[in-house]
């Protein structure tokens, strides 16, 4: 697999689920300037409802309309699988519950003044990616 960077600035992104995993994805999406819609009956306390469009109910067919990226972040495998199956072929979906049933993996990005370095463990260990990112950022500060 070859990682790519996608510009999601001012692009619509749908996150299905409002728990802890979703909160981490949402934080990154908002930092990248995405327009985030969250479909979930509840939101984790780390999610600021004023910074997202919140659809306060369980996922329903049709909720993915117009999304460029989709994150299936529920703790229900059947719902995450439904999201994957209902996504249009032009929509990329990350199923946080099953890395083998995802169109893409998240990457860690170490940034410097004029370049970025992506780190991916191909979905095996987000914690390891974060650890490597921190080490690279230390190195990049010296350049």
N, C-alpha and C positions, 0 to 999 in steps of 0.2 A: 504494500500500500504506500502511496506517495501522498504526503500531506500537502494541502494547499491552504492559502489564506483567502478568506472571503470577506469582502467589505460589506458589512451589514448596517452601516451608518444610514439612518432614516429608512431602513427596510422593515417591513412587518414580520415579526417573529411571534409564534404562538408557543406558549409553554403550557402543557397539560399537566396539572398537578401543582400544589402549592406548599409542599413540604420543605424539609431542609435541603434536599438535593436540588429542588427547583430554585430555592433561594440563592444557592451558589451560582447556578446558571444565569439567573436573572441579574444578579450583581454584575457579572461579566458582560452580559448583553447590554445593560444600561450604560456601562462604561464605554462600550463601543458605539453608542448612539442609536441602538436599535429601538424601534417602536414595539414595545412588548405588550402582548395580550396574554393574560393568565386565565385559564379555565380551571376553576377549582371551587368547591364549596367553602373551603377554608384557606387561609394564608398563614404561613409560618411567621412568627413575630419579626423575623429579619427582613421580610418583604414589606417595603413601603407602598401601601396601596395608592398613594398620591402620585407615584412615578410610573404606574402601569395602568393598563385598561384591564379591570378585573371583571370577568364573567363569573358571577358567584353561583355556580352550579356544577354538577358533574359534566364530563365531556359528552357531547352529542355530535352525531353526524352533521357535517357542515361547518363545524367550528374552525376548520383549517383553511377556509376560503381566503385567498389573497396572501397567505403566509409564504414567505420565501424560505424560512427555516422553521422547523418544528422540533420541540423537545417533548418526548413522552416521559414524564417524571412521576408517574403515580406509583403506588405500592401494589398495584393490581396488574398482573401480567396480561390478563385478558384485555384490559383497557389500553395498555401500552401497545399490544399487538393490533388492536382495532385501529389505533391512531396510525400505525405503520401501514396497515392495509388500506386505509381510507385516504391516505395522502396521495396527491396527484404525482405522477412521475416527475414533474418539474420541481417538486418540493423535496428537500433533503430533510430526513428525520433522524434524530439521535434518540434511540431508545435507551434510557439510562439504566434500565433493568436487564438488558440483554445486549451486550456488545456485538454479538454475532448477528443480531437482527437490527442493525443500524446502518444508515447510509454514510455516517461519518463519525469520527471520534473528536472530542475536544482536544486541543493542544494547549500546552503551557507556552507562553511567549516571554522570552527575556528581551527587553528593549534597551537600546542604547540611543545616542543622539540621532544617528542617521541610518540605523538598521535594526532589524529584529531577527531573533533566532527562535525557531519553533522547536519544541520538544514534544515527542509523542512516544508513548509506550504501546501504541495501537490498542488502547482501551484496557490494557492489563493492569495498570497501576497509576491512577491519577496522583496518588501521594508521592510516588517516585518521581513523576514528572515535575511536581512542585518542588521537590528537594533539589533536583538537577537545575531547575530554573533559578532558584535562589543562589546556587553556586555560580552559575553563569553570570548572573547579574553582578555579583561581586567582581568577577573577572572583567566584565564589560565596563565597569566604572573606571577601571584603570586605563582603558584605551583612549 
